[in-house]
Amino acid sequence: MTGWFGRVLLLSGWLVSSVVLADDAFLTIKGDGCCNGKGQISLTRAEFEALPQSEVTTKTPWTEGSHTYRGVLLRELVKKYGLKSSEVKAMAINDYWAAVPVEDGDKYPVLVAEKQDGKPLTLRNKGPLWIIYPLSDYPDLNKELYHSRMVWQLIGLESK
């Protein structure tokens, strides 16, 4: 399909898939004791955005300058969904994962961010979700250990 008709079909397909994605699972949370005994919940973007929101302004090794990230604090997700372990497995779209100690979220405002500077994170800029540590406010966190826990393209949290 070439020409304008092919481009219209391609654009139409992209628009439809974007609408479908708005209602798809945005973040899956699971583990023993999770979610009032159900063991798992899949949140849509709208459900995630309805949770109490926080902001962290920080620099990262992967971005230029400081940015303001908005999302839900890790400690709030752990509490709300009853995750009962000392760490959560943060899983990315590409099968990368990291064990994130729950203690990190208790000590620092570790954010599960879905927006950067007021705009939704996309796959191109580390979205749909990105675990953000407040590196600028706590310089002792600006180490490879914590960088490895800043999982981007996050799609799931699992109580280990």
C-alpha positions in Angstrom: 0.0 0.0 0.0 1.6 3.2 -1.2 0.4 6.7 -1.6 -2.1 8.5 0.5 -4.5 5.6 1.0 -1.8 3.4 2.6 -0.8 6.3 4.8 -4.4 6.8 5.9 -4.8 3.1 6.7 -1.6 3.1 8.7 -2.6 6.3 10.6 -6.0 4.8 11.3 -4.5 1.6 12.7 -2.2 3.6 14.9 -5.1 5.7 16.3 -7.3 2.7 17.0 -4.4 0.9 18.7 -3.8 4.0 20.9 -7.4 4.0 22.0 -7.3 0.3 22.8 -4.1 0.7 24.8 -5.8 3.3 27.0 -7.9 0.5 28.5 -5.3 -2.1 28.5 -3.2 -3.2 31.5 -0.8 -0.5 32.4 0.8 -2.0 35.5 0.4 -5.5 36.9 1.0 -6.0 40.6 1.1 -9.5 42.1 2.2 -11.6 45.0 1.1 -13.6 48.0 -1.4 -11.6 50.0 -1.7 -9.0 47.2 -4.9 -7.2 46.3 -7.2 -8.4 49.1 -6.3 -12.1 48.6 -6.8 -12.1 44.8 -3.0 -12.4 44.3 -2.9 -10.0 41.3 -4.3 -6.8 39.9 -3.8 -5.1 36.5 -4.3 -1.4 36.6 -5.2 0.7 33.6 -3.6 4.1 33.1 -6.7 5.8 34.4 -6.7 3.6 37.5 -3.0 4.4 38.1 -3.6 8.1 37.7 -6.5 8.0 40.2 -4.0 6.9 42.9 -2.4 9.5 45.1 0.2 11.3 43.0 3.6 12.7 44.0 6.4 14.4 42.2 10.2 14.1 42.3 12.5 16.5 40.5 15.9 15.0 39.8 18.7 14.4 37.3 19.4 10.9 36.0 22.4 9.4 34.2 20.2 9.0 31.1 18.7 12.4 30.7 20.0 15.9 30.3 19.4 18.3 33.2 16.7 18.0 35.9 13.2 16.8 35.1 10.1 16.6 37.2 8.5 13.2 37.4 5.0 12.5 38.5 3.5 9.2 39.6 2.8 7.0 42.7 5.3 6.5 45.5 6.5 2.9 45.7 5.7 2.8 49.4 2.1 3.7 48.6 1.7 0.9 46.0 3.3 -1.6 48.5 0.9 -0.5 51.2 -2.3 -0.2 49.1 -1.9 -3.6 47.5 -0.6 -5.5 50.5 2.8 -6.6 49.2 4.4 -8.5 52.1 8.0 -9.0 51.2 11.2 -7.1 51.8 11.7 -6.5 48.1 9.7 -6.3 44.9 10.7 -7.5 41.5 10.3 -4.7 39.1 9.8 -6.0 35.5 10.3 -4.2 32.2 8.8 -4.8 28.8 12.1 -6.3 27.5 12.4 -8.9 30.4 14.9 -6.8 32.3 14.1 -6.9 36.0 15.6 -5.7 39.3 14.9 -6.5 42.9 14.0 -3.2 44.6 14.1 -3.3 48.4 10.9 -2.1 50.0 13.2 -0.3 52.5 14.4 2.0 49.7 10.8 3.2 49.3 10.4 3.7 53.1 13.6 5.7 53.4 13.3 7.8 50.2 10.6 9.1 47.9 11.1 6.4 45.3 8.6 7.1 42.5 6.8 4.9 40.0 6.6 7.7 37.4 4.3 7.9 34.5 4.9 11.5 33.5 8.0 13.6 32.9 7.6 17.4 32.9 3.9 17.0 32.7 3.9 14.7 29.6 3.2 10.9 29.7 6.2 8.8 29.4 6.3 6.8 26.2 8.4 3.8 25.1 10.8 6.2 23.5 11.5 8.0 26.7 11.6 5.1 29.1 7.8 4.7 29.7 5.1 3.7 30.2 6.4 3.7 33.7 9.9 4.4 35.2 11.1 3.8 38.7 12.8 7.1 39.8 15.1 7.5 42.7 15.6 11.1 44.0 19.3 11.2 43.0 19.6 15.0 43.2 18.2 15.2 46.7 20.2 12.3 48.0 23.6 12.2 46.3 24.5 9.0 48.1 21.9 7.3 45.9 23.8 8.3 42.7 25.6 5.0 42.4 25.4 2.1 40.0 23.5 0.0 42.6 20.6 2.4 42.6 20.8 3.1 38.9 20.2 -0.6 38.3 17.0 -0.4 40.3 15.6 2.5 38.2 13.8 0.1 35.9 12.3 1.9 32.9 9.6 0.6 30.5 8.1 -0.9 33.7 5.1 -3.1 33.4 5.0 -5.1 36.6 5.7 -5.3 40.2 5.9 -8.7 42.0 6.2 -9.4 45.7 9.1 -11.8 46.1 
